[in-house]
Amino acid sequence: MKYSKMPGNTARITYLMGWGNYTRVYLIDASPELNSTTLKKCVDTLTGFIRLSKSLAVNPTYITQIRRNDDRSADVLVAGHWLPVSRRRITPVVRQLRGLSGVKIKGLIQFRSCSYTDIMATDLD
């Protein structure tokens, strides 16, 4: 892993992983790089990235599949790696993925459309 500034070509970035005050930048064609800014600042400067959890953000063009787990959580397949989606962010992530034009994601159909009240009711169970 090498230290670098944020790559100018964001199309090469598959996902970002927060690591304290640093961010690991995973690229499609190279080893991970370390950036000295927080994940929040990185996501704010990069357009189109989807936040999966407190410590993960993903470039949606590299998502090929999404799956629901038995414990009401979900995972997305990004460049051969399964990344977890936090339970409270599943619905916003699914909505963002459905809003993408021209992108086919396997498994997206198994997630029903639900409203905010549906989310609150299931969280209270």
N, C-alpha and C positions, 0 to 999 in steps of 0.2 A: 504494500500500500504506500502510495506516495502522497505528499501534501501538494495541493494545487489550488488555484482559484477556480471559481465556477466555470465550467466549459462554456465557450461561446455558442456552440452548437448543442442546444438542448435536446435535439432529436436523438442523440447518442445516449442520453441518460435513461435508464430503465426505471430505477427507483432510488429514493433517498432514505437514509436511516439516521435518525437523530442519535447522537452519542454525547450527551451532556451539552457543552457549548460548541460542539463540533458536529459536522454532518458528514457521513460517509456517502459518497456519490458512486453509485454502481452504474457502469457504462456497458453498453452492448459489446464492445469490441476491445475492452481493456480491463485491467485489474481495477479494483475500487480505489478511489482517491479520497483524501481527507480534506475537508474544507473547514476553515476556522470560523464559520458563522453557524448560528443555530438553525435548526430545521425550519422554524417559523419564518425566519428571514429568507431562507432559500426558497420556500414555497411562495412567499409573497413576491419574490422577484421573477420566478418562473411561472409563465402562464399555462393554464390547463392541467396542472398536476392535481391529483385527487388525494386528499388526506385519508389514509386508512385507519390510523390510530395516532396516539400521541407521539410515537417515534417513527412512523412510516408514512411516506408519500410516494405515489406512483405516477409514472407517465402512462396515461390511459391507452396510448397506441400500442403498448406492449402487453396489455392484458389479453390473454387468450381464453381464459376460463374462470368461472366463479362457481364455488360449491358451498352448500349449506352443510354444516356439521350437526351431529346429534345434540350437542349442548347449546343450540341456538346461536352459535357463532358462525362465521363464514371465513373462507380463504379465497384469495385470487391467485391465479397462476400468471407469473410475470417472468418471461425469459427463462423458463424452466425452474423457477423457484416459487414455492407456495408461500405466500405472505398472509398473515392473519389480518382480518378486519375486526376492529373492536365492535362489540355488540351494539353500542349506542350509535355507531356510524354506519351500520349496514344499510339502513333505508336511504340516507343521503348518498351513499356510494352507488347503490342500485339506481337511484334516480339520475345521477350524473352519467352513469354508463348507458342508461336508456336514452338519454338526451344526446348522445354522440351520434353523429350521422355517418353512415357508411362503415361502421365498425360492427362486426358480428362476434359476439362473445358467447361461447358455449356455456350452458347452464343458467343463463340469465332468466330464462322462462320460468324456472322453478321459484322465483321470488315474486310474490304477488304484490300488486300495488297496494300500499296502505297509507293511511293518513296519520297525522300526528297523534290523534286520539287513540288509534290502534297501537301505536308504538308505546304510548304511556300505559295502556291497559296491559300489554304483554310484559312490560318492565315491572309491573306491580305484582305479577304472578309469582 
